[in-house]
Amino acid sequence: MQFKLTILTLLCAVFSLQAQIQTPQPSPAAKVTQTIGLTEVSVEYSRPAMRGRTIFGDLVPYGKIWRTGANMRTKFTTDSDLKIDGKELKKGTYAILSIPNSDSWDIVFYTEYQAGGAPAELDESKVALKVSAKTMPMDYPMENFTFGFGDLADGVSGKMYIMWEKTMVMLNIDTPTDEMAVKSIESAMAGPSANDYFSAASYYRSSGKDLNQALEWVSKAVEMNPNAFWMSRQKSLIQADLGDKEGAIATAKVSLAASEKAGNDDYIKMNKESIAEWSK
């Protein structure tokens, strides 16, 4: 009898899993991503519909904090620092909260984005940025709440639009495209960094490739960063692999001195052991 009850319970559980009903959400999720210059920005939000209702001043009251969408808070993410209406916003993810009024909206980029609904009041310590945007009438109603981007022609700036019913607000976004491009050019023109040389040399040694090439690269890394005891340690190992124990000992002593200065016990121990081994 107990066995039959167990089987029946399992069958009921399977049936209940298979019988879950899926229906469309009244406020479907959406994500819009836009590259502005060298910066990627995105907005993740839910899109409620008008469905014959009066939105602003009624469904969305004037003068009160709104989540700027439905369901969970709308999220705004930028992968670099930027300016919104001339004010700085650090790279990261924020909730977009708003306080709509008939002629303008206060729009808040809020650090607490993983929550549903709007807070009863703003915690000023969580306000990363607050700007005011004029409302603009639209000729035709927007049935679903919508975020969009536009005016991207110059490659360094753009506009973010928030639209619903017959109301639109617009924010100007400026990105550090020129600064990022110049930095990238300068880095490329300067050639590989010490870390690049070190990583290449380490890979060549660990994968059994050309050790002479590895030694050339790691020597450049050590020259560029003489206090990096881990780099000189790697050079000593490559020298030892090439049979140059005298050179390996001299380089290990350099690594030892630097690791003692840095207080790194692991490298102190490794260098002392290697010097002792190579001195035999």
RATAKA-V405661 format. One line per field, one symbol per residue. ss: DSSP state (@ for helix, = for strand, . for the rest). burial: # if it has 24 or more other ideal C-beta (glycine too) atoms within 12 Angstrom, else .. A space follows every 50 residues. Layout:
# RATAKA-V405661
ss=???
burial=???
This chain:
# RATAKA-V405661
ss=.@@@@@@@@@@@@@@@@@.........=========..=========.=. .....=...=....==.....=..====...===..===..========= ...=======.....=.......@@@======================== ......===================.@@@@@@@@@@@@@@...@@@@@@@ @@@@@@....@@@@@@@@@@@@@@....@@@@@@@@@@@@@...@@@@@@ @@@@@@@@@@@@..@@@@@@@@@@@@@@..
burial=.............................#.#.#.####.########## ....##...#...########.######.######...#...######## ....#########....##.......#####.#.#......#.######. .....##########.###########..#.............#..##.# ##.##.....#..##.######.....###############.....### ######.##.......##.##..##..#..
